[in-house]
Structures are given as structure tokens and as C-alpha cells.
Amino acid sequence: MKSGVFLDRDNTILANDGDLGDPALVRILPGAAWGIRALREAGYSLVVVTNQGGVARGLYSENDVEAVHARCAELLTREAEWTRPEPLIDKWLYCPFHPNASVDAYRGDHPWRKPAPGMLIAAADELKIDRSKSWMIGDQERDVDAGRSAGCRTILIASPSRIDAEIRATSSADFIEADLLHASHRILRMDGRDGAPIWTPTSSTRMIAALGRLDDAQTREMIQAAAHALAEREGVRLARLIVNESGVEVEVVGSEIVALGFAAELRRNTNHWAQSRGTPPLWANG
């Protein structure tokens, strides 16, 4: 039997803090595509398992969920530069049920709804995955609970600002990592897998915010959107992007020159945005 990696979707593979039923809004998180490719090339079966209670609440349909997954698969293939005929993700599973559903047909605490392990067990049975040799990755404790109940090892995704003593003390995850790319590295190291790709080295740089200028969530969201748009326009591949009140940490695939150039352009673009609003520059020293 094969080893597998079960993946949560929202805030593990793609950015989504709410209900997402529009494929046009799909945005892959930095590094997620490369982490998935690394696991695929190392021989793991990959399965996405996601709760989609928005269907039960009448916010979007099952067809919308499938359209989002199709768009997600398309973007992952492009960003990972995946050219093999087989897909990166073997199976996309979702649970549309919710105990407090407004749509009668989807009301109930279904065994597929995480933290229950139903989706993992069903996929493992169909794809002949050995759950005891597999992993579950997600950003919520319910993902960890589902993985543990299925007999898998588990990784909790938590941004560096959340990886504090409280999370380490309260989570039952085997490991805590900052994102899917680093989680994939953890799995490959723990399992001693050969055949994982050696990625081009990455380089990091940091932009320090002027005092109080990034306290507003809308401003931070603008910076995130500007960074992704700039990366797409310039062909720069982001490995990590962290935006918080103190500034921006950006990690790109490539040399230090690439990272510094990207940061300089992002600084210019976002300061122009601030200037157009009649506000002071966003960044310390410029």
C-alpha cells in the first residue's frame, strides 16, 4: 500500500478566511504548489479533504465547490511547473454538510465532516493508502483531530506570529510548521524519502514599516495583493510572504539581488498608493 498526504484546503493550499464559491477568487498561498510537487515527486498520494459548510448554508452550490477545485488544480499545475500527465492532486473530497444548515438536504453532523475522519478513511480505502504511513496537514485543530483519528501523523500550519507557547502546549499535532512548503520538507526529512526535487535556493529580505502605518488590516491586505500582482507581472516566484504590523518579510526563489529588487519595487508601488491617498510613506527610511 502507498503512503499519502491528506491536505486541508483553505489557508493550507489557498488563501481563504471565509466561504469561497467563486473560482475567480482562488489564490494559491506562496510555496504551496512547490510543497505539493515535492510530495508528489517523492511518491506520495495526495488528497484534499475540506469542510464546505457554505453549501449547507446556501451560500454556494456543490457545482461551485467543484469549479473552485478545478481552478485550484489549474493554478497549482501552473505554479509548480508540473508537466506530467497525471494530476498533482489524486482526489478532491469535500463535506457539504453542517449541523446548523439552512438547506434541509445538508443538515446533519456527517461522518465526513472534520474533525471526523470519514473523508480520510474513504480516500485511503479507494486509493489503497496506508493511513499509518501517511500524514494530515491543515491549519485548524479539527484537521489535526481528523488526522489522528484516521491513524495519520499530523502537521498544524500556523503563521510564525501564531507559533507561540500556547499553540505548542494546546495542539495535539505532531509538528507545527509555518506553511505547506515547510511542512513538505518536514515530511520528506521524517520519512527519509529520496527523489524529492532540489529547488533553486531562496533569498529573503525584510521591509520595516514606519511607526503605526501597517496597523490597519486593509493596508496589510493591499500590500499582500500588491506583492502577488507584482510577482505575477515580473515572473518572480514567492516562497513566503508575511505581512504584519511591523513590516513585510518576503522570500523569493532566486538570488539576493532578486529579493532586494522585488522588495524595492514593492516599496515604490505601495508608497505610491499611500501618496495617492494623501498619507505618509508606509516604510521606514523611505
URHUDA-V462509 format. One record per helix or strand. SS is the DSSP state (@ for helix, = for strand). FROM is the first residue (numbers start at 0). LEN is the number of residues. Records with the same first field share a line. If there is no record, write none. Layout:
BEGIN
SS->FROM-LEN, FROM-LEN
END
This chain:
BEGIN
=->1-1, 3-4, 9-1, 13-1, 27-1, 44-7, 90-5, 97-1, 106-1, 128-1, 134-4, 152-5, 174-3, 201-8, 237-7, 246-7, 282-1
@->22-3, 31-10, 52-4, 61-18, 103-3, 117-10, 130-3, 140-9, 164-6, 179-12, 216-18, 255-21
END
